[in-house]
Amino acid sequence: MNHTKIGYTIGVASTALILLWIGIFKFTPTEAGAIMPLVQHSFLMSWMYKIGSTQGVSNFIGFFEIVTGLLLIASFWNRKLGLIGGYLTVTIFLTTLSFLLTTPGVWKIVDGIPVTEFFIVKDLAFLALGSMVIGKNRLINKTGATV
């Protein structure tokens, strides 16, 4: 039994499922309102509200997440699509992790210990998985060098 291969497969499939699920949820008014405080304080994303509505911005993010989830699934059969999916995964989760630095009130002190919105911290594992997908799907040119 190849635990590395099984773990990788489960990691990619579950990350894809979560991106698809959360991406679809972004098309609801509930999620559009919920992400607004995170996105509007982000130095990477706040500009989107200057050109789009709350729902429009959420729809765009959701579309991006759905496409990324589909590309992760495609990575099992196509290295080029997998490489794109890996880079998009890293982009998504670096962006969401940046919310820990940009969102007011995201950090609190509880019983003397700094804590945060733990739903964001889980993105560290997804960031690692995206990096693994990139590594697995790097393209090799005709000379045998990694591109």
QUIVEN-V150045 format. One line per field, one symbol per residue. phi: phi as a letter, one per 20 degrees, with the letter a starting at -180 (. if undefined). psi: psi as a letter, one per 20 degrees, with the letter a starting at -180 (. if undefined). burial: 1 if it has 24 or more other ideal C-beta (glycine too) atoms within 12 Angstrom, else 0. Layout:
BEGIN
phi = ???
psi = ???
burial = ???
END
This chain:
BEGIN
phi = .effffffffffffffgfffffffffedfffgffegffffeefecggfffdcfgffffffffggffgfgfffffffccfffffffffffffgefffffffddefmfecdclndfccfffefgfffffffgfffgffdgedefenefe
psi = pnhgggggggggghggggggghghhijqhghghhighggiipihihhhihirrghgggggggggggggghhgghhihohghggghghhgggghgghhhhhiiopjhpqpokjppraoihhhhighhggghhhggghjqqpahijqp.
burial = 000000010011001101110110011000110011011101001001100001001111110111111111111000001111111111111111111100100100000000000001001001111111110110000000000
END
